[in-house]
Amino acid sequence: MNTKPLLFATLLIALSAPPALCAGSPFPLLVDNAAAQTKEETLYSDGTRAINDAHWAQAEQIFSNLASQHGARAEAALYWEAYAENKQGNAARALEICAELKHTYPQGNWAKECSALEIEIHGKSDDPMPPQAEQDEELKLLALNSLMQQDEARALPIIQQILNSDKSEKLKDRALFVLAQDQSPQAQALLGQVASGERNPALQRRAIQMLAVGRGKQAADTLANIYRQSKNDEVKNAILHTYLIIGTPDPLVEAARHESNPELVRTAVHTLGAMGATSQLLSLYHDSSSPEVKAEVIQGLIPAGQKGAEALGSIAGSEQDPELRRKAIRNLGIAGGMSGAPALVAIYKKNPDVETRKAVAQALFLAGDSHDLVELARGEKDPAVKQSLVQQLSLMHNKEATDYMLEILNK
């Protein structure tokens, strides 16, 4: 029998250990003996205590007695009797009791718990319960997971059938998750087929994400091929985002250089920034003749940390296009903080251009640098530029800015 770890743990009912006996659970509450008002409740309390203590034979006897009384607790007692029988290794008897419960209480509250128990029992045998036997979607998933453990060759065609069917998106999504957890070549090949097929773009995007998470850098070539072949921009956008997960910048640079859709170019550039790929962004900036691409690079450098600030300082100090230069200056104030102040002051002193100096004033404000704003304002002769510096200082509520406001008023 296949002994690899259970998959899809988040969807499994805790079948191998006694279910939590707590408030709000479908399982019985522990009843204080002092509060028990009837013999039935007393027996039920004793039975649940035996379950908690793993006294399976005692629990089986108590719940068998309780079920035979056909009282209010009889249905629950049948389930717990089956549960205790299974714990003692009497799987066949447990299945018989579950069949009795479903026949006697077809609309009851415990049929689902018995179905889950049946799945566990079949999962441990050489005859796993096929998912088609269950109508409830959660039970289908439990059965599918069980089958995946026991007989992958049978499970994979069923997963493919579910993915190609008109079943709910929830069922397809979870079936896809079960598939993604299996690292066998056959399972990964099927996952790759779903990621490549464009018949269901939403499912395809989820498969792409799972492929990236599950295989990491090994998925890079597959994702690149899907990107080149796809005509769906949402799918292509999803692939670009996965490169951040697997840490592969080169396909992003390729997309930024050659993609015709400006939204995809933006995604590629900003993902490079989030990845901290500043050298690739700078290379892209200097190689590009498109002002739009250059502007996206300047924007994309903000989340790249200190290296991004250094790259922005380089662009701001050398860019001849005044609009791009001002954008780089303002972003340097955001990304660099006080560490970018020396570069901003140097740019200010190097460029007599009024708009450039106003951009530096805004950037120093964004960096929280009131000291350099005051020093520049004191030495500035151009009234328009000086007004811009003072305007930024007027928005800064700290002692140095306030003292300078008082200095102006006292002149």
C-alpha positions, -999 to 999 in steps of 0.1 A, spaced: 0 0 0 12 35 -8 25 51 24 34 86 13 21 114 35 -15 125 32 -22 153 7 -45 182 9 -44 182 47 -64 214 50 -95 197 36 -93 165 55 -115 158 85 -94 145 114 -104 109 107 -74 92 123 -79 107 158 -110 112 180 -128 143 167 -127 174 189 -155 172 214 -162 209 217 -190 234 215 -202 241 179 -189 207 167 -211 180 152 -196 157 177 -212 151 212 -205 174 241 -190 161 273 -218 162 298 -211 167 335 -226 138 354 -241 162 379 -260 179 352 -272 147 335 -310 144 340 -317 112 322 -302 78 319 -297 83 282 -277 115 288 -257 97 315 -248 69 291 -239 93 264 -216 112 287 -199 80 298 -195 70 261 -179 102 251 -156 101 281 -145 66 269 -139 80 234 -118 108 248 -98 83 269 -93 59 239 -112 31 257 -126 18 225 -142 -15 237 -159 3 266 -171 30 242 -184 5 217 -205 -13 244 -219 19 258 -229 33 224 -243 -1 212 -266 -1 243 -276 35 237 -284 29 201 -306 0 209 -328 23 230 -338 43 199 -339 75 219 -328 110 210 -292 100 211 -295 68 190 -283 83 157 -252 98 172 -246 66 192 -246 45 160 -218 68 146 -197 65 177 -203 28 179 -190 25 143 -161 48 152 -151 27 182 -154 -5 161 -130 9 135 -105 19 162 -105 -17 174 -97 -29 138 -132 -41 131 -136 -22 98 -163 -45 83 -185 -41 114 -180 -4 113 -192 -3 77 -222 -23 86 -231 1 114 -227 31 91 -250 14 65 -276 9 93 -273 46 103 -279 58 68 -308 34 63 -325 43 96 -317 81 95 -314 90 58 -320 127 66 -301 127 99 -272 148 110 -246 120 113 -247 105 78 -220 128 66 -197 118 95 -203 82 86 -195 89 50 -161 104 61 -155 73 82 -162 50 53 -137 70 32 -111 65 58 -117 28 60 -117 23 23 -85 45 21 -67 20 43 -78 -9 23 -68 -21 -12 -102 -10 -25 -103 28 -22 -138 44 -25 -141 61 -59 -151 98 -58 -181 91 -81 -198 73 -53 -202 105 -33 -225 134 -41 -212 158 -15 -183 178 -29 -163 178 3 -167 140 5 -157 138 -31 -124 156 -22 -118 133 7 -124 103 -15 -102 117 -42 -74 123 -18 -78 88 -4 -77 74 -39 -46 95 -47 -28 78 -18 -37 43 -28 -39 42 -66 -26 73 -84 -31 57 -118 -68 56 -111 -69 90 -94 -53 111 -122 -80 103 -149 -107 112 -123 -90 145 -115 -87 153 -153 -124 144 -157 -134 168 -129 -112 196 -143 -128 191 -178 -164 189 -164 -190 214 -156 -186 208 -118 -183 238 -95 -152 260 -96 -147 252 -59 -144 215 -66 -122 221 -96 -99 244 -76 -95 219 -48 -90 190 -71 -63 210 -88 -47 216 -54 -47 179 -47 -30 174 -80 -4 201 -73 7 184 -41 18 152 -59 53 155 -72 52 124 -95 60 131 -132 25 120 -142 8 145 -118 31 173 -127 26 166 -164 -12 169 -159 -8 201 -139 13 215 -168 -14 206 -193 -40 225 -172 -16 255 -170 -11 254 -208 -47 250 -218 -67 282 -223 -102 267 -223 -108 278 -187 -85 309 -182 -95 312 -145 -85 276 -138 -54 280 -160 -42 310 -139 -46 290 -107 -27 261 -123 1 285 -133 4 298 -97 5 263 -83 31 252 -108 53 281 -98 49 275 -61 53 237 -64 82 235 -88 100 269 -84 127 276 -109 121 243 -125 88 257 -138 105 287 -155 108 272 -190 73 258 -189 59 292 -179 79 310 -206 65 287 -232 30 293 -220 36 330 -220 48 330 -256 19 309 -268 -9 326 -249 -32 352 -264 -49 360 -231 -35 390 -213 -48 380 -179 -30 347 -182 2 365 -193 -1 389 -164 -4 359 -140 27 344 -154 47 376 -150 37 377 -113 49 341 -108 84 351 -116 86 370 -83 77 337 -66 104 317 -83 130 346 -84 136 346 -121 142 381 -135 153 373 -171 118 365 -185 105 398 -170 132 417 -188 123 399 -220 87 409 -216 95 445 -207 117 448 -239 94 432 -264 58 432 -250 34 454 -270 8 457 -243 18 486 -220 0 471 -190 21 439 -193 52 460 -196 42 478 -164 37 445 -146 70 432 -158 89 463 -147 72 467 -114 78 430 -106 115 435 -113 114 463 -88 97 442 -62 123 415 -69 151 441 -63 165 436 -97 180 471 -100 208 462 -124 183 447 -149 161 478 -145 190 502 -151 200 482 -181 164 483 -194 163 521 -187 194 529 -206 186 506 -236 151 518 -240 141 547 -263 106 548 -250 98 576 -225 69 555 -212 91 525 -204 117 548 -188 89 563 -166 78 528 -156 113 519 -146 116 550 -125 84 541 -108 94 505 -104 126 513 -86 107 526 -55 102 492 -39 137 481 -46 151 495 -13 184 512 -10 197 499 -43 166 513 -59 174 547 -43 209 546 -56 196 538 -91 172 567 -89 200 590 -78 220 579 -109 191 586 -132 182 619 -116 218 631 -119 223 622 -155 189 622 -173 185 650 -199 148 647 -203 135 672 -177 102 654 -171 119 621 -165 146 638 -144 120 654 -121 101 621 -117 134 604 -107 141 632 -82 107 629 -66 109 591 -64 144 594 -48 128 614 -20 103 586 -15 126 556 -18 158 570 -3 146 590 27 173 609 45 200 587 28 190 603 -5 194 638 8 231 644 -3 223 633 -38 192 656 -39 212 686 -26 239 679 -52 213 678 -80 198 711 -67 231 729 -68 241 714 -102 208 723 -120 197 760 -121 165 748 -138 136 761 -118 114 731 -122 142 707 -113 148 727 -81 111 727 -72 112 689 -77 141 686 -53 122 707 -28 93 682 -30 117 653 -27 134 667 4 99 672 19 90 636 11 123 625 27 115 645 58 147 666 55 138 700 69 175 708 76 185 709 40 153 727 30 161 755 54 197 758 42 186 759 6 159 784 13 183 807 31 206 807 1 181 808 -27 178 841 -47 151 831 -71 117 841 -55 97 814 -72 121 786 -61 124 801 -26 86 801 -23 85 764 -33 111 756 -6 92 776 21 59 760 10 73 725 17 87 737 50 53 751 60 39 716 58 66 701 81 57 703 118 91 700 135 113 725 154 137 734 126 109 741 102 89 761 128 120 781 138 126 791 102 89 802 98 95 824 129 127 837 113 108 848 82 81 865 103 106 884 124 125 899 94 
